[in-house]
Amino acid sequence: MLFLLPLALLAAAAQAEIEVGDMPPDLLGETPKGEVIRISEHRGKVMVVSFWASWCPRCHEQFPALDLLQQHVDPDRLRVVLVNFKEHPRVYRDIVRETRKSPVTWTHDRDGTVSEAYGVNSVPRTFLIDKSGRVAMVRYGYSESGIQKLFEAIDVVLAEPAVIPSFN
């Protein structure tokens, strides 16, 4: 019985929700072209990370808004990453093929490792990451008013100076 307690605590920690102010897990998955996306490689830049699935109508509703966002903000200042939530590779590839002109970055989380690290168990779930790599906002679901609040928060964090933590 005593050896089960540490296992239960580890499982709970793995599913812990990421909150504002947290340093989120670094890995966001791999693009169809094989690029591994890591938050640490984007310090000094704002990131929008949104988890989605093909079966989620609200996820599809947010795609045009996130495309528009990436089109209007220089990729040197902002990177929008859409992380597919635990779907078969064929389903993921079909969606990415349909959206091949999309300016956002698409990654795949087939086995759920990235989703679990972020505590994501429903989609869409969107995280705004500031220039220092910390979570500035977490959004659950999708709505027109919610996307407007996200855009307003992005304006704020884009205007803030970059404070990149030193690891020396």
Backbone as a printed PyTorch tensor [residue, N CA C, xyz], in Angstrom:
tensor([[[  0.8210,  -1.1940,   0.0000],
         [  0.0000,   0.0000,   0.0000],
         [  0.8650,   1.2580,   0.0000]],

        [[  1.9230,   1.2790,   0.8010],
         [  2.7790,   2.4550,   0.8780],
         [  3.5110,   2.7290,  -0.4260]],

        [[  3.8490,   1.6880,  -1.1800],
         [  4.5430,   1.9190,  -2.4440],
         [  3.5960,   2.4630,  -3.5140]],

        [[  2.2900,   2.3230,  -3.3520],
         [  1.3240,   2.8620,  -4.3060],
         [  1.1460,   4.3700,  -4.1670]],

        [[  1.3420,   4.9080,  -2.9800],
         [  1.1810,   6.3390,  -2.7530],
         [  2.1160,   7.1720,  -3.6350]],

        [[  3.4220,   6.8620,  -3.6880],
         [  4.2850,   7.6380,  -4.5760],
         [  3.8580,   7.5490,  -6.0440]],

        [[  3.3880,   6.3860,  -6.4630],
         [  2.9230,   6.2370,  -7.8470],
         [  1.7010,   7.1140,  -8.1040]],

        [[  0.7960,   7.1560,  -7.1510],
         [ -0.3950,   7.9960,  -7.2920],
         [ -0.0130,   9.4670,  -7.3420]],

        [[  0.9400,   9.8670,  -6.5280],
         [  1.3910,  11.2570,  -6.5350],
         [  2.0660,  11.6160,  -7.8510]],

        [[  2.8530,  10.6970,  -8.3950],
         [  3.4870,  10.9320,  -9.6880],
         [  2.4390,  11.0760, -10.7850]],

        [[  1.4280,  10.2380, -10.7800],
         [  0.3630,  10.3150, -11.7810],
         [ -0.3810,  11.6350, -11.6690]],

        [[ -0.6560,  12.0720, -10.4580],
         [ -1.3470,  13.3500, -10.2530],
         [ -0.4880,  14.4990, -10.7350]],

        [[  0.8120,  14.4450, -10.4850],
         [  1.7090,  15.5090, -10.9280],
         [  1.7740,  15.5630, -12.4520]],

        [[  1.7390,  14.3970, -13.1040],
         [  1.7970,  14.3600, -14.5600],
         [  0.5690,  15.0140, -15.1750]],

        [[ -0.5670,  14.9850, -14.4910],
         [ -1.7960,  15.5570, -15.0000],
         [ -2.0680,  16.9480, -14.4250]],

        [[ -1.1150,  17.5020, -13.6800],
         [ -1.3110,  18.8080, -13.0760],
         [ -1.5850,  19.8400, -14.1590]],

        [[ -2.5330,  20.7030, -13.8920],
         [ -2.8800,  21.7440, -14.8490],
         [ -1.8270,  22.8360, -14.8470]],

        [[ -1.5300,  23.3350, -16.0030],
         [ -0.5980,  24.4530, -16.1590],
         [ -1.3830,  25.7290, -15.9000]],

        [[ -0.8230,  26.6080, -15.0860],
         [ -1.5150,  27.8360, -14.7000],
         [ -0.6990,  29.0600, -15.0810]],

        [[ -1.3380,  30.2100, -15.0430],
         [ -0.6650,  31.4750, -15.3250],
         [  0.5210,  31.6210, -14.3760]],

        [[  1.6600,  32.0100, -14.9460],
         [  2.8880,  32.1810, -14.1750],
         [  3.8000,  30.9710, -14.2100]],

        [[  3.2640,  29.8020, -14.5960],
         [  4.0720,  28.5800, -14.6580],
         [  5.0060,  28.6070, -15.8630]],

        [[  6.1070,  27.8790, -15.7310],
         [  6.9600,  27.5790, -16.8810],
         [  6.3740,  26.2930, -17.4710]],

        [[  5.8310,  26.3570, -18.6650],
         [  5.1950,  25.1610, -19.2320],
         [  6.2280,  24.1500, -19.7140]],

        [[  5.7980,  22.9190, -19.9540],
         [  6.7090,  21.9300, -20.5350],
         [  7.2770,  22.4580, -21.8550]],

        [[  8.5140,  22.1340, -22.1180],
         [  9.2360,  22.6860, -23.2660],
         [  8.7730,  22.1270, -24.6100]],

        [[  8.5660,  20.8260, -24.6870],
         [  8.2860,  20.1620, -25.9610],
         [  6.8440,  20.3820, -26.4120]],

        [[  6.6950,  20.7800, -27.6980],
         [  5.3690,  20.9570, -28.2940],
         [  5.1150,  19.9970, -29.4450]],

        [[  6.0370,  19.0900, -29.7040],
         [  5.8350,  18.1080, -30.7570],
         [  6.6740,  18.3830, -31.9900]],

        [[  6.3480,  17.6440, -33.0400],
         [  7.1040,  17.6990, -34.2860],
         [  6.1810,  18.0830, -35.4370]],

        [[  6.6840,  18.9380, -36.3190],
         [  5.9130,  19.3580, -37.4870],
         [  5.9300,  18.2450, -38.5400]],

        [[  5.0620,  18.3470, -39.5460],
         [  5.0820,  17.3470, -40.6210],
         [  6.4300,  17.2880, -41.3520]],

        [[  7.1970,  18.3670, -41.2970],
         [  8.5120,  18.3950, -41.9580],
         [  9.6280,  17.9220, -41.0320]],

        [[  9.2770,  17.4830, -39.8200],
         [ 10.2750,  16.9300, -38.9140],
         [ 10.9230,  17.9240, -37.9660]],

        [[ 10.4740,  19.1740, -37.9440],
         [ 11.0270,  20.1660, -37.0220],
         [ 10.4440,  19.9350, -35.6290]],

        [[ 11.3110,  19.7670, -34.6500],
         [ 10.8790,  19.6230, -33.2640],
         [ 10.6870,  21.0210, -32.6950]],

        [[  9.4980,  21.2960, -32.1630],
         [  9.1720,  22.6240, -31.6450],
         [  9.3140,  22.6180, -30.1320]],

        [[ 10.1450,  23.5340, -29.6430],
         [ 10.3890,  23.6920, -28.2120],
         [ 10.2200,  25.1600, -27.8280]],

        [[  9.5720,  25.3860, -26.7240],
         [  9.3730,  26.7580, -26.2420],
         [ 10.7110,  27.4320, -25.9740]],

        [[ 11.6720,  26.6960, -25.4180],
         [ 12.9680,  27.2710, -25.0730],
         [ 13.6800,  27.8790, -26.2780]],

        [[ 13.3680,  27.4030, -27.4670],
         [ 14.0000,  27.9310, -28.6800],
         [ 13.3090,  29.1970, -29.1800]],

        [[ 12.2730,  29.6270, -28.4680],
         [ 11.5180,  30.8110, -28.8760],
         [ 11.5050,  31.8960, -27.8010]],

        [[ 12.4160,  31.8220, -26.8360],
         [ 12.4720,  32.8450, -25.7920],
         [ 12.6890,  34.2010, -26.4450]],

        [[ 12.0070,  35.2090, -25.9220],
         [ 12.0460,  36.5380, -26.5140],
         [ 10.9150,  36.7480, -27.5120]],

        [[ 10.1740,  35.6870, -27.7810],
         [  9.0530,  35.7030, -28.7120],
         [  7.8060,  35.2700, -27.9470]],

        [[  6.6580,  35.7710, -28.3340],
         [  5.3860,  35.3510, -27.7470],
         [  4.9170,  34.1060, -28.5050]],

        [[  4.3150,  33.1700, -27.7790],
         [  3.7880,  31.9650, -28.4170],
         [  2.3330,  31.7500, -28.0160]],

        [[  1.5470,  31.2820, -28.9660],
         [  0.1890,  30.8160, -28.7030],
         [  0.2160,  29.3280, -29.0020]],

        [[ -0.1270,  28.5150, -28.0050],
         [ -0.1220,  27.0610, -28.1470],
         [ -1.5530,  26.5950, -27.9270]],

        [[ -2.1440,  25.9940, -28.9680],
         [ -3.5300,  25.5520, -28.8690],
         [ -3.6240,  24.0690, -29.2080]],

        [[ -4.2320,  23.3040, -28.3000],
         [ -4.4590,  21.8800, -28.5070],
         [ -5.8040,  21.7040, -29.2060]],

        [[ -5.8580,  20.8290, -30.2120],
         [ -7.0520,  20.6540, -31.0320],
         [ -7.1990,  19.1880, -31.4530]],

        [[ -8.3870,  18.8750, -31.9920],
         [ -8.6510,  17.5470, -32.5650],
         [ -9.5840,  17.7100, -33.7610]],

        [[ -9.5000,  16.7880, -34.6920],
         [-10.3050,  16.8670, -35.9190],
         [-11.8010,  16.7790, -35.6280]],

        [[-12.1920,  16.0610, -34.5740],
         [-13.5970,  15.8440, -34.2410],
         [-14.2000,  17.0040, -33.4510]],

        [[-13.4240,  18.0350, -33.1890],
         [-13.8460,  19.1450, -32.3350],
         [-14.2910,  20.3460, -33.1780]],

        [[-15.6020,  20.6270, -33.2490],
         [-16.0650,  21.7470, -34.0710],
         [-15.5310,  23.1010, -33.5910]],

        [[-15.4130,  23.2970, -32.2940],
         [-14.8860,  24.5660, -31.7650],
         [-13.4270,  24.7630, -32.1620]],

        [[-12.6880,  23.6810, -32.2510],
         [-11.2950,  23.7730, -32.6930],
         [-11.2390,  24.3310, -34.1150]],

        [[-12.0890,  23.7890, -34.9860],
         [-12.1180,  24.2380, -36.3790],
         [-12.5570,  25.6970, -36.4730]],

        [[-13.4320,  26.1260, -35.5840],
         [-13.8840,  27.5210, -35.5870],
         [-12.7490,  28.4780, -35.2540]],

        [[-11.8000,  28.0520, -34.4290],
         [-10.7290,  28.9680, -34.0440],
         [ -9.6030,  29.0350, -35.0760]],

        [[ -9.4850,  28.0460, -35.9710],
         [ -8.3940,  28.0310, -36.9460],
         [ -8.2860,  29.3270, -37.7500]],

        [[ -9.3730,  29.8500, -38.3340],
         [ -9.2380,  31.0840, -39.1200],
         [ -8.7240,  32.2700, -38.2950]],

        [[ -9.1730,  32.3770, -37.0510],
         [ -8.7160,  33.4840, -36.1980],
         [ -7.2220,  33.3530, -35.9010]],

        [[ -6.7630,  32.1240, -35.6450],
         [ -5.3460,  31.9280, -35.3510],
         [ -4.4960,  32.1020, -36.6050]],

        [[ -5.0170,  31.7050, -37.7600],
         [ -4.3320,  31.9790, -39.0290],
         [ -4.1750,  33.4870, -39.2310]],

        [[ -5.2660,  34.2050, -39.0350],
         [ -5.2470,  35.6610, -39.2060],
         [ -4.2460,  36.3100, -38.2530]],

        [[ -4.2280,  35.8480, -37.0270],
         [ -3.2880,  36.3540, -36.0390],
         [ -1.8530,  36.1720, -36.5270]],

        [[ -1.5020,  34.9640, -36.9760],
         [ -0.1290,  34.7100, -37.4250],
         [  0.2040,  35.5090, -38.6820]],

        [[ -0.7890,  35.7340, -39.5510],
         [ -0.5570,  36.5290, -40.7600],
         [ -0.2330,  37.9850, -40.4310]],

        [[ -0.8080,  38.4920, -39.3500],
         [ -0.6680,  39.9130, -39.0350],
         [  0.4390,  40.2390, -38.0490]],

        [[  1.0280,  39.2390, -37.4310],
         [  2.1270,  39.4890, -36.5080],
         [  3.3610,  38.7620, -37.0250]],

        [[  4.4470,  39.4880, -37.1320],
         [  5.7070,  38.9510, -37.6350],
         [  6.0980,  37.6760, -36.8830]],

        [[  6.4430,  36.6080, -37.6090],
         [  6.8370,  35.3570, -36.9540],
         [  8.0740,  35.5070, -36.0610]],

        [[  8.8370,  36.5830, -36.2240],
         [  9.9630,  36.8390, -35.3150],
         [  9.4820,  37.3370, -33.9640]],

        [[  8.2150,  37.7590, -33.8830],
         [  7.6440,  38.2570, -32.6310],
         [  6.6370,  37.2940, -32.0160]],

        [[  5.9800,  36.4730, -32.8760],
         [  4.9060,  35.5910, -32.4230],
         [  4.9310,  34.3000, -33.2280]],

        [[  4.7590,  33.1890, -32.5320],
         [  4.6070,  31.9040, -33.2260],
         [  3.3800,  31.2080, -32.6670]],

        [[  2.4580,  30.8850, -33.5680],
         [  1.2390,  30.1500, -33.2120],
         [  1.4890,  28.6750, -33.5260]],

        [[  1.3070,  27.8340, -32.5010],
         [  1.5350,  26.3910, -32.6520],
         [  0.2370,  25.6670, -32.3000]],

        [[ -0.2420,  24.8500, -33.2400],
         [ -1.4510,  24.0480, -33.0230],
         [ -1.0320,  22.5970, -32.8230]],

        [[ -1.2920,  22.0700, -31.6400],
         [ -0.8730,  20.7220, -31.2650],
         [ -2.0690,  19.7840, -31.3900]],

        [[ -1.9550,  18.8080, -32.2980],
         [ -3.0240,  17.8260, -32.4730],
         [ -3.0830,  16.9050, -31.2700]],

        [[ -4.2990,  16.6660, -30.7960],
         [ -4.5570,  15.9410, -29.5550],
         [ -4.8520,  14.4670, -29.8140]],

        [[ -3.8270,  13.6190, -29.7340],
         [ -3.9590,  12.1620, -29.6960],
         [ -4.7180,  11.5210, -30.8640]],

        [[ -4.4550,  11.9450, -32.0640],
         [ -5.1590,  11.3310, -33.1860],
         [ -4.2300,  10.4750, -34.0350]],

        [[ -4.8290,   9.5900, -34.7890],
         [ -4.0850,   8.7300, -35.7020],
         [ -3.3250,   9.6150, -36.7000]],

        [[ -2.0950,   9.2240, -37.0630],
         [ -1.3030,  10.0400, -37.9870],
         [ -2.0060,  10.3500, -39.3070]],

        [[ -2.8130,   9.4240, -39.8250],
         [ -3.5110,   9.6620, -41.0980],
         [ -4.5060,  10.8220, -40.9610]],

        [[ -5.2360,  10.8410, -39.8560],
         [ -6.2090,  11.9110, -39.6020],
         [ -5.4840,  13.2490, -39.4970]],

        [[ -4.3880,  13.2670, -38.7420],
         [ -3.5840,  14.4820, -38.5830],
         [ -3.0640,  14.9630, -39.9350]],

        [[ -2.4750,  14.0610, -40.7220],
         [ -1.9270,  14.4480, -42.0370],
         [ -3.0150,  14.9860, -42.9560]],

        [[ -4.1980,  14.4010, -42.9270],
         [ -5.2860,  14.8810, -43.7780],
         [ -5.6730,  16.3110, -43.4320]],

        [[ -5.7770,  16.6080, -42.1530],
         [ -6.1260,  17.9800, -41.7300],
         [ -5.0220,  18.9530, -42.1410]],

        [[ -3.7770,  18.5830, -41.8800],
         [ -2.6610,  19.4660, -42.2250],
         [ -2.6070,  19.6750, -43.7430]],

        [[ -2.8870,  18.6440, -44.5050],
         [ -2.9010,  18.7660, -45.9750],
         [ -3.9890,  19.7530, -46.4120]],

        [[ -5.1610,  19.6750, -45.7780],
         [ -6.2580,  20.5890, -46.1020],
         [ -5.9180,  22.0390, -45.7640]],

        [[ -5.0570,  22.2260, -44.7820],
         [ -4.7320,  23.5750, -44.3050],
         [ -3.2980,  23.9620, -44.6730]],

        [[ -2.7830,  23.3920, -45.7540],
         [ -1.3720,  23.5790, -46.1040],
         [ -0.9780,  25.0330, -46.3200]],

        [[ -1.9270,  25.9000, -46.6090],
         [ -1.6010,  27.3170, -46.8010],
         [ -1.6530,  28.0990, -45.4910]],

        [[ -1.9640,  27.4150, -44.4160],
         [ -2.0440,  28.0490, -43.1050],
         [ -0.6580,  28.5030, -42.6570]],

        [[ -0.5440,  29.7270, -42.1160],
         [  0.7560,  30.2230, -41.6580],
         [  1.1610,  29.7380, -40.2650]],

        [[  0.2760,  29.0470, -39.5710],
         [  0.5930,  28.5840, -38.2200],
         [  1.4420,  27.3140, -38.2950]],

        [[  2.0170,  26.9200, -37.1610],
         [  2.8270,  25.7140, -37.0590],
         [  1.9490,  24.5970, -36.5120]],

        [[  1.9250,  23.4610, -37.2120],
         [  1.1110,  22.3050, -36.8080],
         [  2.0310,  21.2260, -36.2650]],

        [[  1.7140,  20.6930, -35.0820],
         [  2.4650,  19.5680, -34.5280],
         [  1.4970,  18.4550, -34.1440]],

        [[  2.0620,  17.2680, -33.9200],
         [  1.2460,  16.0910, -33.6450],
         [  1.6360,  15.4950, -32.2940]],

        [[  0.6430,  15.1710, -31.4920],
         [  0.8430,  14.5420, -30.1830],
         [  0.0830,  13.2210, -30.1710]],

        [[  0.5360,  12.2880, -30.9940],
         [ -0.1870,  11.0310, -31.1970],
         [ -0.3880,  10.2550, -29.8990]],

        [[  0.6620,  10.1420, -29.0960],
         [  0.5580,   9.3080, -27.8930],
         [  0.0930,  10.0780, -26.6590]],

        [[ -0.1080,  11.3730, -26.7720],
         [ -0.6260,  12.1610, -25.6680],
         [  0.4130,  12.6570, -24.6860]],

        [[  1.6890,  12.4620, -24.9700],
         [  2.7430,  12.8810, -24.0500],
         [  2.7210,  14.3880, -23.8030]],

        [[  2.6080,  15.1650, -24.8700],
         [  2.6030,  16.6310, -24.7360],
         [  1.3300,  17.0770, -24.0240]],

        [[  0.2000,  16.5270, -24.4260],
         [ -1.0830,  16.8740, -23.8050],
         [ -1.0730,  16.5800, -22.3070]],

        [[ -0.5810,  15.4080, -21.9530],
         [ -0.5210,  15.0370, -20.5340],
         [  0.3880,  15.9770, -19.7530]],

        [[  1.5170,  16.3490, -20.3450],
         [  2.4410,  17.2610, -19.6670],
         [  1.7890,  18.6210, -19.4060]],

        [[  0.8730,  19.0150, -20.2840],
         [  0.1550,  20.2860, -20.1330],
         [ -1.1360,  20.1400, -19.3220]],

        [[ -1.4910,  18.9150, -18.9560],
         [ -2.7250,  18.6940, -18.2160],
         [ -3.9610,  18.8490, -19.0830]],

        [[ -3.8040,  18.6860, -20.3900],
         [ -4.9180,  18.8460, -21.3210],
         [ -5.6920,  17.5390, -21.4130]],

        [[ -6.9880,  17.6210, -21.1180],
         [ -7.8530,  16.4480, -21.2640],
         [ -9.1200,  16.7810, -22.0460]],

        [[ -9.1920,  18.0190, -22.5430],
         [-10.2890,  18.4290, -23.4230],
         [ -9.7570,  19.5130, -24.3570]],

        [[-10.3950,  19.6450, -25.5040],
         [ -9.9680,  20.6370, -26.4960],
         [-11.1610,  21.4750, -26.9320]],

        [[-10.9250,  22.6850, -27.4250],
         [ -9.6130,  23.3190, -27.5160],
         [ -9.1490,  23.8720, -26.1670]],

        [[ -7.8660,  23.8560, -25.9810],
         [ -7.2180,  24.4630, -24.8130],
         [ -6.0670,  25.2850, -25.3740]],

        [[ -6.0230,  26.5510, -25.0020],
         [ -5.0430,  27.4710, -25.5630],
         [ -4.2290,  28.1160, -24.4500]],

        [[ -2.9150,  28.1620, -24.6710],
         [ -1.9800,  28.7660, -23.7250],
         [ -1.2700,  29.9260, -24.4220]],

        [[ -1.2210,  31.0610, -23.7560],
         [ -0.4330,  32.1950, -24.2230],
         [  0.8590,  32.1810, -23.4240]],

        [[  1.9840,  32.1110, -24.1170],
         [  3.3030,  32.0620, -23.4950],
         [  3.9910,  33.3950, -23.7490]],

        [[  4.4610,  34.0470, -22.6740],
         [  5.1030,  35.3600, -22.8390],
         [  6.5510,  35.2170, -23.3030]],

        [[  7.2170,  36.3420, -23.4780],
         [  8.5760,  36.3530, -24.0180],
         [  9.5870,  35.6500, -23.1240]],

        [[  9.3040,  35.5500, -21.8360],
         [ 10.2230,  34.8720, -20.9230],
         [  9.9590,  33.3670, -20.8640]],

        [[  8.9150,  32.9210, -21.5540],
         [  8.5890,  31.4920, -21.5790],
         [  7.5960,  31.0690, -20.5160]],

        [[  6.9580,  32.0280, -19.8450],
         [  5.9660,  31.7190, -18.8070],
         [  4.5490,  31.8310, -19.3790]],

        [[  3.6370,  31.0920, -18.7690],
         [  2.2390,  31.1290, -19.1880],
         [  1.6240,  32.4540, -18.7490]],

        [[  1.0760,  33.1890, -19.7220],
         [  0.4370,  34.4770, -19.4490],
         [ -1.0840,  34.3580, -19.4220]],

        [[ -1.6280,  33.3090, -20.0600],
         [ -3.0810,  33.1150, -20.1080],
         [ -3.3750,  31.6720, -20.4830]],

        [[ -4.4620,  31.1540, -19.9450],
         [ -4.9670,  29.8250, -20.3340],
         [ -6.4230,  30.0150, -20.7150]],

        [[ -6.8020,  29.5340, -21.9050],
         [ -8.1860,  29.6170, -22.3810],
         [ -8.7320,  28.2100, -22.5600]],

        [[ -9.9570,  27.9940, -22.0930],
         [-10.6590,  26.7130, -22.2480],
         [-11.7790,  26.9380, -23.2510]],

        [[-11.8800,  26.0790, -24.2520],
         [-12.9520,  26.2130, -25.2280],
         [-12.6790,  27.3240, -26.2270]],

        [[-13.7320,  27.6770, -26.9670],
         [-13.6260,  28.7280, -27.9740],
         [-14.9220,  29.5160, -28.0090]],

        [[-14.7740,  30.8240, -28.0840],
         [-15.8980,  31.7230, -28.3140],
         [-15.3450,  32.9920, -28.9490]],

        [[-16.2050,  33.7620, -29.5850],
         [-15.7700,  35.0240, -30.1860],
         [-15.2220,  35.9710, -29.1190]],

        [[-15.9010,  36.0510, -27.9750],
         [-15.4150,  36.9350, -26.9090],
         [-14.1060,  36.4080, -26.3220]],

        [[-13.9720,  35.0950, -26.2440],
         [-12.7390,  34.5030, -25.7270],
         [-11.5530,  34.7640, -26.6270]],

        [[-11.7600,  34.6720, -27.9470],
         [-10.6510,  34.9200, -28.8710],
         [-10.2740,  36.3970, -28.8330]],

        [[-11.2780,  37.2770, -28.6340],
         [-10.9950,  38.7080, -28.5140],
         [-10.1440,  38.9780, -27.2660]],

        [[-10.4550,  38.3250, -26.1530],
         [ -9.6580,  38.4800, -24.9220],
         [ -8.2390,  37.9530, -25.1280]],

        [[ -8.1140,  36.8530, -25.8690],
         [ -6.7870,  36.3180, -26.1740],
         [ -5.9890,  37.3320, -26.9840]],

        [[ -6.6050,  37.9130, -28.0160],
         [ -5.9080,  38.9000, -28.8560],
         [ -5.4890,  40.1160, -28.0350]],

        [[ -6.3400,  40.5540, -27.1170],
         [ -5.9990,  41.6830, -26.2510],
         [ -4.8170,  41.3370, -25.3540]],

        [[ -4.8000,  40.1300, -24.8200],
         [ -3.6830,  39.6970, -23.9770],
         [ -2.3950,  39.5870, -24.7920]],

        [[ -2.5120,  39.1420, -26.0310],
         [ -1.3390,  39.0570, -26.9110],
         [ -0.7580,  40.4470, -27.1310]],

        [[ -1.6120,  41.4450, -27.3760],
         [ -1.1340,  42.8250, -27.5420],
         [ -0.3320,  43.2750, -26.3300]],

        [[ -0.8250,  42.9320, -25.1450],
         [ -0.1420,  43.3330, -23.9060],
         [  1.2310,  42.6720, -23.8120]],

        [[  1.2970,  41.3560, -24.0010],
         [  2.5930,  40.6740, -23.8430],
         [  3.5600,  40.9900, -24.9770]],

        [[  3.0470,  41.3060, -26.1690],
         [  3.9370,  41.7400, -27.2550],
         [  4.6000,  43.0740, -26.9180]],

        [[  3.8790,  43.9310, -26.2030],
         [  4.3960,  45.2610, -25.8620],
         [  5.3870,  45.2290, -24.6930]],

        [[  5.3550,  44.1680, -23.8950],
         [  6.2490,  44.0700, -22.7390],
         [  7.6760,  43.7750, -23.1870]],

        [[  8.6600,  44.3020, -22.4320],
         [ 10.0550,  43.9630, -22.7610],
         [ 10.3280,  42.4950, -22.4340]],

        [[ 11.2300,  41.9170, -23.1790],
         [ 11.6050,  40.5200, -22.9310],
         [ 12.4770,  40.4420, -21.6930]],

        [[ 12.1040,  39.6020, -20.7590],
         [ 12.9110,  39.3180, -19.5760],
         [ 13.1920,  37.8260, -19.6230]],

        [[ 14.3440,  37.4880, -20.1280],
         [ 14.6900,  36.0880, -20.3280],
         [ 15.5180,  35.6240, -19.1430]],

        [[ 15.0540,  34.5880, -18.4450],
         [ 15.7870,  34.1140, -17.2640],
         [ 17.1780,  33.6140, -17.6150]],

        [[ 18.1130,  33.8630, -16.7230],
         [ 19.4820,  33.3910, -16.8920],
         [ 19.6300,  32.0560, -16.1700]],

        [[ 20.3250,  31.1410, -16.7990],
         [ 20.5210,  29.8210, -16.1950],
         [ 21.9910,  29.5890, -15.8450]],

        [[ 22.7420,  30.6680, -15.7040],
         [ 24.1820,  30.5500, -15.3490],
         [ 24.3750,  30.3750, -13.8800]]])
